[in-house]
Amino acid sequence: MKTSTPTRDRKPNARQKAWQGMNWISQHRRLGIYLRDGLACAWCAVGIEDGAQLTLDHVRAHRDGGGNENTNLVTACKRCNDSRGARSVRKFATVTAAYLNHGIKPEAIVGHVRAQLKKSVDVAAAKALIARRGSVAKVLSAHNPK
């Protein structure tokens, strides 16, 4: 007869603590990355004016050693972020190009994602927008005329 070992309550390590809910990144930096990327998905190019729900995507996954640096984060619509899963940049770009079906090549998507990562993030501009509007959600809603 096999006995199960009791589950131990483990305390999260520092890396795990940094990934708790929405608190893993400041709202200023989040908005700064959205602004850097033109308020549009780096994968499919759908913008908030088209109804995209913006999220942040780790280009190199956390489980593969990727961190929360600006040079590892791109804006992604919820659909792309949810569907990417564990696929590499190149594999997901290939799937995205096929899905978009308008002649874009996977290499162009990879190039765009890499170009976004090289741009600087203007956190000061994001802070100023949040100060004027009150929140990231209010800033984004001002750019999404529904």
C-alpha atoms as one frame of an Amber mdcrd trajectory, in Angstrom:
protein
   0.000   0.000   0.000   1.347   3.354  -1.036   1.167   6.154   1.463   1.124
   9.751   0.476   3.391  12.225   2.097   1.724  15.258   3.566   1.983  18.460
   1.605   4.303  20.867   3.322   3.521  24.525   3.492   6.468  26.087   1.773
   7.322  29.725   2.044   7.793  31.370  -1.347  11.325  32.359  -2.229  12.225
  35.902  -3.304  11.712  35.161  -7.014   8.263  33.684  -6.371   7.289  36.645
  -4.191   8.134  39.002  -7.055   5.488  37.289  -9.213   2.474  37.817  -6.982
  -0.555  38.996  -8.962  -0.370  42.427 -10.528   2.250  43.599  -8.018   5.210
  42.224  -9.953   5.488  45.492 -11.925   4.639  49.084 -11.086   1.724  50.620
 -12.923   4.043  53.392 -14.157   6.384  50.904 -15.791   3.461  48.875 -17.184
   2.029  51.973 -18.871   5.510  53.026 -20.009   5.940  49.700 -21.829   2.455
  49.979 -23.353   3.356  53.475 -24.591   6.755  52.325 -25.877   4.953  49.686
 -27.942   2.390  52.122 -29.330  -0.520  50.829 -27.227  -0.654  47.792 -29.518
   0.220  44.114 -29.421   3.809  43.469 -30.500   2.679  40.143 -31.998  -0.466
  40.873 -34.019  -0.434  44.717 -33.979  -4.022  45.015 -32.732  -4.254  48.233
 -30.715  -6.481  49.429 -27.937  -8.423  51.548 -30.430  -9.362  48.202 -32.051
 -10.538  46.838 -28.695  -7.401  44.946 -27.646  -7.086  44.213 -23.955  -3.412
  44.918 -23.268  -1.176  42.701 -21.168   2.570  42.242 -20.821   4.325  39.238
 -22.325   7.687  37.932 -21.178   9.658  37.264 -24.357  11.869  34.838 -22.480
   9.599  32.963 -20.116  10.083  33.128 -16.354  10.548  29.353 -16.205  13.391
  29.696 -18.746  15.194  32.307 -16.664  13.549  35.416 -18.117  13.035  38.320
 -15.786  10.890  41.401 -15.463  13.316  43.758 -17.197  11.983  46.156 -19.826
  14.221  44.358 -22.318  12.211  41.152 -21.762   8.683  42.600 -21.788   6.478
  43.510 -24.728   2.881  44.591 -24.967   0.603  41.751 -26.016  -3.124  41.591
 -26.486  -4.795  39.120 -24.157  -5.534  36.754 -27.053  -1.876  36.540 -28.104
  -0.568  36.326 -24.554  -3.021  33.562 -23.659  -2.349  31.582 -26.830   1.449
  31.878 -26.868   1.969  29.483 -23.990   5.466  27.982 -23.939   6.145  28.574
 -27.650   9.374  30.292 -28.623   9.383  33.725 -30.227  10.013  32.206 -33.657
   7.343  29.493 -33.337   4.727  31.929 -32.083   5.599  34.439 -34.811   5.014
  31.684 -37.381   1.616  30.847 -35.874   0.694  34.529 -35.648   1.684  35.222
 -39.265  -0.486  32.312 -40.417  -3.379  33.491 -38.243  -3.171  37.062 -39.524
  -3.049  35.743 -43.095  -2.258  39.070 -44.768   1.204  38.432 -46.136   3.300
  39.273 -43.099   6.267  36.976 -42.652   7.237  35.483 -39.288  10.642  37.167
 -39.609   8.931  40.570 -39.702   7.065  39.797 -36.473  10.264  38.592 -34.778
  12.048  41.733 -35.984   9.280  43.948 -34.637   9.293  42.249 -31.221  13.090
  42.559 -31.002  12.941  46.228 -32.072  10.410  47.015 -29.329  12.692  45.468
 -26.712  15.530  47.805 -27.737  13.491  50.977 -27.277  13.655  52.893 -24.028
  10.692  53.075 -21.658   9.672  56.579 -20.593   8.424  55.964 -17.068   8.324
  59.702 -16.357   5.826  60.257 -19.172   3.733  57.362 -17.888   3.785  58.804
 -14.349   2.656  62.183 -15.696  -0.236  60.604 -17.610  -1.341  58.615 -14.569
  -1.118  61.739 -12.400  -3.352  63.632 -14.857  -5.867  60.838 -15.460  -5.810
  59.012 -12.130  -5.002  55.440 -13.232  -3.640  53.264 -16.031  -7.183  52.157
 -16.840  -8.288  55.767 -17.290  -5.291  56.526 -19.512  -6.075  53.504 -21.686
  -9.801  54.252 -21.842  -9.009  57.728 -23.150  -7.260  56.030 -26.096 -10.059
  53.516 -26.667 -13.120  55.320 -27.999 -15.981  52.857 -27.485
